[in-house]
Amino acid sequence: MIEQRNFRRLSFCFVMFSAIAAVLVGLGQESWYLPILVCTSAIAAYFFTDKFGWIYLPRYVVYIGMIAGAFLAGYEYFTQMRSNQLLWVGNLLVYVQIPLYFQKKEKRVFEQWGVFLLLELVVAALVNDNVLYGILMLPVLAVGSAALLALAEYASYQRHNESNSESTSMFWRLLHWIGVEKLTSRGVSGLKL
C-alpha cells in the first residue's frame, strides 16, 4: 500500500516535470507541438501504464522506440534545416524519452527519465531569452524537488524491503546484474518509512 502510493506520487511528479520541461523547450521554439505531444503521452502513460497497468512495453521495444525517435529527430533536422541546432537537440531529447513513459517503471527508468529531463532544462535555458522562462523556473524548482524527494523515498523503500543476502549464489547475482532476475530477499527488515 505504502509502496504503491510512493510509486504513484513519484510517477505523477515525473509526469509534471516532463510537462513543464517540454513547455520550456516549446517556448524556445515558439511552438506548442512538443508540449502537447509530451503532455498527452505522459498523461496516457500515467493512467494506462502506471496506475491501471494495462500497457507495458518491454525494455528492448522501448530501446527500439528510442532509436526510432532519434531517427525522427534527425529526419526533421535534415528536411527542415533549422538554423538553431539546439532546438534540434531539444526535439531529440523529447522524442527519445517518450517511449520511456510506457515502460514498466523501476528506479533505473526514473533515473534515465530524470537525466533526459535535466538535459531538456539545459537546452531550454540556452534557447530561451524570455521572461516567462524565468517565471516558469519556480514550478520547475518545486516539481523537480518533489520528484527528487519522491525518487529518494521510493529508492530507500525499495532498498529496505529488498535487502541483499550474503548467501545468494554468484549465478543469481550475475542474472540480477544483467537485469534478468531480481535478487530474492531472505529477510525483510520490517521497518516502515
C-alpha positions, 0 to 999 in steps of 0.5 A, spaced: 500 500 500 505 504 502 509 502 496 504 503 491 502 510 493 510 512 493 510 509 486 504 513 484 506 520 487 513 519 484 510 517 477 505 523 477 511 528 479 515 525 473 509 526 469 509 534 471 516 535 470 516 532 463 510 537 462 513 543 464 520 541 461 517 540 454 513 547 455 520 550 456 523 547 450 516 549 446 517 556 448 524 556 445 521 554 439 515 558 439 511 552 438 506 548 442 507 541 438 512 538 443 508 540 449 502 537 447 505 531 444 509 530 451 503 532 455 498 527 452 503 521 452 505 522 459 498 523 461 496 516 457 502 513 460 500 515 467 493 512 467 494 506 462 501 504 464 502 506 471 496 506 475 491 501 471 497 497 468 494 495 462 500 497 457 507 495 458 512 495 453 518 491 454 525 494 455 528 492 448 521 495 444 522 501 448 530 501 446 527 500 439 522 506 440 528 510 442 532 509 436 526 510 432 525 517 435 532 519 434 531 517 427 525 522 427 529 527 430 534 527 425 529 526 419 526 533 421 533 536 422 535 534 415 528 536 411 527 542 415 534 545 416 533 549 422 538 554 423 538 553 431 541 546 432 539 546 439 532 546 438 534 540 434 537 537 440 531 539 444 526 535 439 531 529 440 531 529 447 523 529 447 522 524 442 527 519 445 524 519 452 517 518 450 517 511 449 520 511 456 513 513 459 510 506 457 515 502 460 514 498 466 517 503 471 523 501 476 528 506 479 533 505 473 527 508 468 526 514 473 533 515 473 534 515 465 527 519 465 530 524 470 537 525 466 533 526 459 529 531 463 535 535 466 538 535 459 531 538 456 532 544 462 539 545 459 537 546 452 531 550 454 535 555 458 540 556 452 534 557 447 530 561 451 531 569 452 524 570 455 521 572 461 516 567 462 522 562 462 524 565 468 517 565 471 516 558 469 523 556 473 519 556 480 514 550 478 520 547 475 524 548 482 518 545 486 516 539 481 523 537 480 524 537 488 518 533 489 520 528 484 527 528 487 524 527 494 519 522 491 525 518 487 529 518 494 523 515 498 521 510 493 529 508 492 530 507 500 523 503 500 525 499 495 532 498 498 529 496 505 524 491 503 529 488 498 535 487 502 541 483 499 543 476 502 550 474 503 548 467 501 545 468 494 549 464 489 554 468 484 549 465 478 543 469 481 547 475 482 550 475 475 542 474 472 540 480 477 546 484 474 544 483 467 537 485 469 534 478 468 532 476 475 531 480 481 535 478 487 530 474 492 530 477 499 531 472 505 529 477 510 525 483 510 527 488 515 520 490 517 521 497 518 516 502 515 518 509 512 
